[in-house]
Amino acid sequence: MAHEDDPLEHERASWKPSPGLAVAVSDPVQPPALPPHRERVTDKDPVAMKHAVRTVYTLFYLSVAASIWAIAAYMLFPIDSGAIVDIRNNNLFVGLGIALALLAIGIAAIHWSKAIMSDKEFIEPRHATRGRDTTRAAAVQAFSDANDDSGFGRRVMIRNSMIAAVVASLAPGIVLFRGLAPEGEDPVTLLEETMWTGGMRLAHDPEGTPIRAADVTLGSAVHVIPEALAELDHSEGYLEAKAKAIVLLMRLLPEDLNETPERADWSYDGIVAYSKVCTHVGCPVALYEQQTHHLLCPCHQSQFDVANGAAVIFGPAARPLPQLPITIDEEGYLVARSGFTEPVGPSFWERH
């Protein structure tokens, strides 16, 4: 309890507001009102609305035609021939077909929402989000209102053309899966047989010049192809052969290599060679970190430890990179002791 002679207490009791001081008490802030709704041209003119509807379903049907063209282009310009012209045309026309199909769907959907769907603004008050019967009934009503506003249930041409366009846009991707493996041949056998044979010289990619062991510097990574590959023409299966035979050559300190007894003679003076084809989905593994001796696949970030048999240390790859046994010939050039002893590339080819 304050003392009766306390000067502060006496001052508080005697305080009064100044005559010119006004204390205002305002009402709670109200939310701003919605601006007046402005009708679009399609809301005022039935002819404009019909034109907008016609534009939307025409774009959807254009998407269907583009998807069909992408499939036709895949067949008209087969990449199996190995000809560089067919490969370029295949990539160009299949890509244009798929791009046009998806672009038409996107433009049609935007035009539908901008010119045809109801654009009236509304305020939705917040409420408790409990699963009551009234809440569920309101959700059903919301879907019904959305259907009425969008015209999805009423505008049959737009709805059917949109469904056809979306379904057709998936078809090119499904057809392209055919190119993952030649028809009627065992993928495991195809990936197990490469151009590498005993005595085949390792050559620079793409020049095809042989590589001397003395020219491979410590910490370097060299892109390698079989020397005989440079003699092939593009029409003779060059790309197919190269896709399976590409190799990455690296030089470490010999004491940094942890080799198993059965692979002790697969390297030469710290030089090792591994397939560049990732064992996940076949992307080229080409990023080498010389301090950690790690190889990185840029597609899905699988990492392989070169010092320990290219074992997988991170990522989705299921097995190590296949190693190419190497040595040198009498002239000091690096040569393969043999071909790969296991299939190169994705491990899913080995699933049955």
N, C-alpha and C positions, 0 to 999 in steps of 0.2 A: 504494500500500500504506500502511495506517495505521501511524503510529509506535507502538511498543510501550508508550510512556508516555502515550498519548492517553487522557484521563480519560473522554471520551464512549464510546470503544470499550470501555473497561473496564466502564462502566455497562451497556452493551447486553449484554455477555457475562454479567454477574452478575444480570440481571433474571430474576425468577421470579414466576409469578402468585400472588396472595394466596390463602391457604387457603380463604377463603369465596367466591371467585370461580369460578363455574361457566360453562363455555363449551358451549352447546348447538348441536348440528348437526342441523337438521331435514331430513326427507325432502322431495323435490320436491312442490310443490303439486299436488294431484290435482283434476281437474275435478269439479264437483258432480254428483251423481247426479240422474237425472230423477225428478220427483215421481211418485207412484203414479198410474196412469191412472184417470180417473174416467169411467165410462160415462155416456152420455146416455140420455134416455128412449127415443129411437129405437133405441138399441143394445140395450135390454132388452126393449122391447115391439114385436113385429112389426106390431101394429095401428097404433101411433104412426108407425112407419116408412112404412107404406102411406099414412097420412094426409099425411105430409110430402111423399112423392112426388107424391100427387094435388095438393097445394097448389102445388108447383113447376110442374108442367106446365099447371095451370089458369092460373097467372099468365102463362106463356108464351103460351097461347092468348088470354088477355085482351089481351096486347100485340098479337097479330095483329089482333084485332077493333078495337083502338084505331087501328092504322095504317090499316085499311080505312075507319074512320070519318073519319079525317083527309082521305083522298082524296075520300070522299063529300061532306064539308063544303066542300071546295074547289070542287066542282061545284054543290052546292046554293046556295051564297052566292057567286056570281061577282062578282069585283071589276071586271070589264069594264063593268058597268052604270054605274059612277061614283057610285052612290048611297052616301051615307055609312053607312047602316044595313047594306048588304051588305058594305062594307069592314070595318066593326066585327065583324059576325058571322063573316066569313071569318077574320079574325085570331084571334078568340076560339076558335071551334070547331076550326079547323085546329091552332092552338097547343095546345089541350087534348088533342086526339087524339095529336099527336106526343109531348107531355109524358107522357101516360098510357102510351103504348107503350114509351118508354124507361124510365120509372119501374118498370113491371111487369117488364121484363127485369132491371133492377138488383136489385129485391127478390127475384125468383126465384133469381137467381144467388147472392145472399147466403144465402138460406134453404137452397139446395142445399148450399152449402159448410158451413153451420153444423150442419144436421140430418142430412144424408145422407152426404156424403163422409166417408171415414175421417179421424178426428182424433187418431190415435195419434202420440205424439211419438217421434222417433228421433234418433240421433246419427250424423252422417256424418263419418267421420274424413277429415282432409285427406290428399291424396296428390299426387304429381307429375302435372301436367296435360299429359301428352304423348299424342299421338295413337297410342297403341298399340292392338293388337287387343283387349286386355282392357278398355281404357278405352272403346272403341266398344261392346263387348258390354255393359259396365255401363250405358252411356247407353241402349241399347235396352231393357235390363232396367228402367231407371228409368221410361221411358215406359210399359212394360207394367205396372209396379207402380202408376203414376199412374192408368192406365186402370182397373185393378182397384179402387183405392181410391175413385175418383170414381164408378165405375159407369157411365161414359159409354158403354162398349160394351155393358153388360148392360141398362141402363134405357132401353129403346127409346122409351117415351113422352116421357121428359124430353129425350132427345137430339133426337128429331124435332120436338118442340114448340119447343125452343130454336132450332133451325135455322130453323124457320118464322117465329118471332118476329123473329129478327135480319134475315132476308131481307125480311119485311114492313115492318120499321121503316125500311128504305131507300126503300120505294116512295113515301111522301108527298113526300120531298125530290126524287125524280125527277119526280114529277107537277108539283111547284111550278115546275120549270124552264120549264114551258109559259108561265108568266106573264111571262117575260123579254121577249117580243116578241109582238105580235098575230099570229095565224095567217094566213098567206096574204098578208101585206104585207111590203114591203121595209123593214127597219129603218133603213137609211141614208136613204131618202126620208122616213120618218116623223120622224127626228131632224134632218133638214135644214130641215124646214118648221115654223116656230114662229109665234107670234102677232105677233112683231116685224115691223113694216113701216115704211117711211119716214113720218115725221111722228108716229109713235106716242109719246105722252108716257111718260116713266119715272115710276113711282109707287111709293110706299112699300109694302112687304109687311108685313102683309096688308091695311092700311087702304085702299089704292088711291088715296091722295091724291098729286097730281102734285108733282114735286120741282123747286124753283128752283135754278139753278146757284149763286146767291149764298148759299143756305142750306147748301151742302155745305162743311164746314170742312176745313182742311188736316189730313191724317192720319186722316180719318174713313173708315169703311167702312159703306155703306148697302145694305140688302137691298132689291132692286128687283124689281117685276113690271110687265108692260105695263098701262097704265091701263085698257084694255078688258077685262082679265081680271076685274076686280071686278064687271063686269056679267053674267058667266056664272053660272049655277046649277050646283050640284054634279052634277045629273043631265044637264048639257049638256057634259060633258067637262072640267069645271073642273080637276080634279086632273091629268089627262093634259096639258092645256095648260100648267098651271103648272110641272109637272115638267120640261118642256123649256125654258121661257122664263125661269126664275129667273136673276137677274143680281146681281153684286156691284159696287157703284159705289165708287170710291176717288178721293181727291184728293191729288196729289203736287205738289211744286214743279215748274213746267213744265220747268225746266232739268234735273230728275232723270229725265225721260222720255227713253229712247233709242228713238225711233220710226224705222221704215223710211220711205223716201220715199213709198211707196204708201199708208202709213197715217198720214201726217203730219196729215191733217184728221179722223182718227177720234176724237180726244179734243178736249176744250174746256177751255182754261185750266188744264191739269194734271189734269182730271177724266177718268178712263177707266172703261170698263164691260166686264166679262168674265163669261162664263157661269159659274155656280156649280157646274155639273155636272162632276165630275172626269172626266178623259179616261182614267182607269184602269177603274173599274167603276161609275162614276156616283154616288158619294157626294157630298153637298153640301160644297163647299169654302167654308168660312166663317170661318176663323181668320186674321186679318190682323195682321201685325207691322209697325207703321208706321215703325219705325226702319230696318229692312232692306228694307221693301217686299216682303216675302215672304208668299205665301198658302200655308196648310197644309191638306191634306185629313186629317181626323182618323181616317179608316178605315185607311189604309195608309201614311200619312206622306209622300205625294207633296208636293213643294214647288214653287211657281211664282214666278217673279220678275216682279212687276207692272211694274217699271221697264223691263223688256226684253221686252215683248210676252207676258208670262205664260209665258215659256219654262220648261221643266222643269229644275230644278237638283238634284233629289233624288227618289228613290222610283221606283215601278214605272210611273208614268204615261208613255205613249208619245209624247204630243204636247202642245203648249201649249193653254191654255184658249182657246176661240174668243172673239174680241173683237167687241163690239157697237159699230158706228160711231155716234157721238152728236154732237149739236150743240144749239143752243137755238132756240126759236121767238121770235116777236116779243114775247111776254110774259115772256121770260126763263126759261121752263121747259125742262128738258132733254128732248130728243126723240131718237128713233133716226133716223139718216140712211137706214138700210135694215135689213133683217133680217140674221141671221148669214150670212156667206159660206161657211160650212162646217158640217158636221153637228156638233151638240153631243153631249156625252156620251162613252161609252166608245169607244175606237178600234177595239176588236175587232169592232164592227158593220161596219166597212169591209173586213174580211177576207173573201175569197171562196175 
